[in-house]
Amino acid sequence: MAVEAFAPAKINLTLHVTGQRADGYHLLDSLVAFCDVGDQVRVRRAEDLSLQVGGSRVAGVPTDGSNLVLRAAEVLKPAGQGAEITLEKHLPAAAGIGGGSSDAAATLRALAQLWDVKLPGEADLLSLGADVPVCMAPGAWRMAGIGEDLTPLPPLPSCDILLVNPGVAVSTPVVFRGLASRENPAMPQDLPVWGDALELSAWLARQRNDLQAPAVAAAPVIGEVLDALRASGALFSAMSGSGATCFALFEPDEGQAQSAAEDIRAKHPDWWVAAGCVL
């Protein structure tokens, strides 16, 4: 028997850096969403744990214990159990869209079903990374603290989304070091319920990703991506996470995101470009 799980891209629609703990971890306040662009995980029973990786973004993805997928499996694994794990990789790595964390979360969901065991608790999830807890149940979330303070939100209005990554690796520590301030205002205490994509986009335009400016300073090509998205007719565009992936929101079901994807792909064939919809 094989069990499959989808690992969707995680998008930080906002990312406010609100402080820094004594241990160095930054405190965040973020509106998180997921979209139907992502990776796929498949697991089968086996004597030992193993990982095979395929897909369009397979280059450079490790298959040993340094891969978060295998680390997650080891956290969950009951004595005497094993699994053959296949990861079909389509999201770029280290790109600000939670690819590795979402892969780990999907692996945990699939293996829990395969082995008929409970999912790990919060401490074990956080040990795998600050983004893993929010990736366990893809949807709309307010994520605060270092990622452990999660508040579920009503579903976001229907939006098409375009993701673009210019293929550069951006060092998260470098981006954080480039912050002008680590003590910035959070989002409003009470978040609105947005009626449609236009309302959501207008509200997002009044919020921030505090990591965007230092990321652009570290990798100016991110600014080129943002310029291309602004020129696409999108309702709103910004960078996700610490970069380098940027996103743009469009009215749903009008084909604008796909048209913009085709145009940007033609002008920048070396960029990763994917269109989809917000989950």
Salt bridges, closest charged atoms under 4 A:
ASP23 OD2 - ARG21 NH2 2.61
ASP29 OD2 - ARG142 NH2 2.77
ASP39 OD2 - LYS89 NZ 2.66
GLU88 OE2 - HIS90 NE2 2.69
ASP103 OD2 - LYS89 NZ 2.72
ASP131 OD2 - LYS10 NZ 3.60
ASP210 OD1 - ARG208 NE 2.66
ASP227 OD1 - ARG230 NH1 2.98
ASP263 OD2 - LYS267 NZ 3.29
